[in-house]
Amino acid sequence: MICKTSFQFRYAVKKVKLNEHSYEARRLHELRKYHIPDTLTEQDYENITYLASVICDVPIAVISFVDEGRQWFKSH
């Protein structure tokens, strides 16, 4: 996007930052809504991880979740 004035540029930058914040807030809300943080591993996630490692032909695959201050592994 090409802005003709500095006002348009500042508005565009502000809009992008608001959208990023809005996306992050929604992502964290959804993460908490499903009560995923601080839960144990589950066989369904282990199956997905195994399948991903086979398809990608890699020795290691993980499923992890990140909130605003930490990361935990749901499957490895």
C-alpha positions as CSV (number, residue, x, y, z in Angstrom):
1,M,0.0,0.0,0.0
2,I,1.4,3.4,-1.0
3,C,0.4,6.3,1.2
4,K,0.5,9.8,-0.2
5,T,0.7,11.7,3.1
6,S,2.4,11.2,6.4
7,F,-1.1,11.2,8.0
8,Q,-2.2,8.3,5.8
9,F,1.0,6.4,6.7
10,R,0.6,6.9,10.4
11,Y,-3.1,5.8,10.2
12,A,-2.1,2.7,8.2
13,V,0.6,1.8,10.8
14,K,-1.8,2.3,13.7
15,K,-4.4,0.2,12.0
16,V,-2.0,-2.7,11.5
17,K,-0.9,-2.5,15.2
18,L,-4.6,-2.6,16.3
19,N,-5.3,-5.6,14.1
20,E,-2.2,-7.4,15.5
21,H,-3.4,-6.7,19.0
22,S,-6.9,-7.8,18.2
23,Y,-5.7,-11.0,16.6
24,E,-3.5,-11.8,19.7
25,A,-6.3,-11.1,22.1
26,R,-8.6,-13.5,20.1
27,R,-5.9,-16.2,19.9
28,L,-5.4,-16.1,23.7
29,H,-9.1,-16.1,24.3
30,E,-9.6,-19.2,22.2
31,L,-6.6,-20.9,23.9
32,R,-8.2,-20.4,27.3
33,K,-11.7,-21.2,26.1
34,Y,-10.6,-24.8,25.3
35,H,-8.8,-25.2,28.6
36,I,-5.6,-26.3,26.9
37,P,-3.0,-24.7,29.2
38,D,-1.6,-26.9,31.9
39,T,-3.2,-30.1,30.7
40,L,-1.5,-33.4,30.2
41,T,-0.6,-35.0,26.9
42,E,-3.5,-36.8,25.1
43,Q,-3.3,-39.8,22.7
44,D,-5.0,-37.8,19.9
45,Y,-2.3,-35.2,20.0
46,E,0.4,-37.9,20.1
47,N,-1.2,-39.6,17.0
48,I,-1.1,-36.3,15.1
49,T,2.5,-35.7,16.1
50,Y,3.5,-39.2,15.0
51,L,1.7,-38.8,11.7
52,A,3.4,-35.4,11.1
53,S,6.8,-36.9,11.8
54,V,6.2,-39.8,9.4
55,I,4.8,-37.6,6.6
56,C,7.6,-35.1,6.9
57,D,10.2,-37.8,7.4
58,V,11.7,-36.2,10.5
59,P,12.7,-37.8,13.8
60,I,11.0,-35.3,16.0
61,A,7.6,-33.5,15.8
62,V,5.9,-31.5,18.6
63,I,2.7,-29.7,19.3
64,S,3.1,-26.7,21.6
65,F,0.9,-23.9,22.7
66,V,2.1,-20.4,23.7
67,D,0.3,-17.8,25.9
68,E,1.6,-14.4,26.8
69,G,4.3,-15.6,29.1
70,R,5.0,-19.3,28.5
71,Q,5.0,-22.3,26.2
72,W,4.1,-25.9,27.0
73,F,4.2,-29.0,24.9
74,K,1.0,-30.9,24.4
75,S,2.7,-33.7,22.5
76,H,6.3,-34.7,21.7
